[in-house]
Amino acid sequence: CMECKEKISLYQCPGCQIRTCSLQCCQAHKKRTGCTGKRNRSEYLPLCRMNDNTLQSDYFFIEEVLEIMPRASK
């Protein structure tokens, strides 16, 4: 674990990719660094790191952007 340096890390923070072993270490990491635990959806993500969750997140991000953009007049 990159936080406690005692146990094997099982989880990876989507926001900064730090590896932690437990909820307690995850919360300690967020408090220590100010990390939100959420990935920056507008940041480039290589295809090898994409999965169903990131694809769904990107889809919803595009939907949100389309709602905010002014409609083109016809």
Contacts in CASP RR format, 6 or more apart in sequence:
PFRMAT RR
TARGET T0000
AUTHOR 0000-0000-0000
METHOD contacts of the structure
MODEL  1
CMECKEKISLYQCPGCQIRTCSLQCCQAHKKRTGCTGKRNRSEYLPLCRM
NDNTLQSDYFFIEEVLEIMPRASK
1 7 0 8 1.000
1 8 0 8 1.000
1 9 0 8 1.000
1 19 0 8 1.000
1 20 0 8 1.000
1 21 0 8 1.000
1 22 0 8 1.000
1 25 0 8 1.000
2 9 0 8 1.000
2 18 0 8 1.000
2 19 0 8 1.000
2 20 0 8 1.000
2 29 0 8 1.000
3 18 0 8 1.000
3 20 0 8 1.000
3 21 0 8 1.000
3 25 0 8 1.000
3 26 0 8 1.000
3 28 0 8 1.000
3 29 0 8 1.000
3 32 0 8 1.000
4 21 0 8 1.000
4 25 0 8 1.000
4 28 0 8 1.000
6 21 0 8 1.000
7 21 0 8 1.000
7 22 0 8 1.000
8 21 0 8 1.000
9 19 0 8 1.000
9 20 0 8 1.000
9 21 0 8 1.000
10 20 0 8 1.000
10 21 0 8 1.000
10 22 0 8 1.000
11 19 0 8 1.000
11 20 0 8 1.000
11 21 0 8 1.000
11 22 0 8 1.000
11 26 0 8 1.000
12 18 0 8 1.000
12 19 0 8 1.000
12 20 0 8 1.000
13 19 0 8 1.000
13 20 0 8 1.000
13 26 0 8 1.000
13 29 0 8 1.000
13 35 0 8 1.000
13 37 0 8 1.000
14 37 0 8 1.000
14 38 0 8 1.000
14 39 0 8 1.000
15 35 0 8 1.000
15 36 0 8 1.000
15 37 0 8 1.000
15 38 0 8 1.000
15 39 0 8 1.000
15 40 0 8 1.000
16 33 0 8 1.000
16 35 0 8 1.000
16 37 0 8 1.000
18 29 0 8 1.000
18 33 0 8 1.000
18 35 0 8 1.000
20 26 0 8 1.000
20 29 0 8 1.000
29 35 0 8 1.000
30 36 0 8 1.000
30 37 0 8 1.000
39 45 0 8 1.000
39 54 0 8 1.000
39 57 0 8 1.000
41 57 0 8 1.000
41 58 0 8 1.000
41 61 0 8 1.000
42 61 0 8 1.000
45 54 0 8 1.000
END
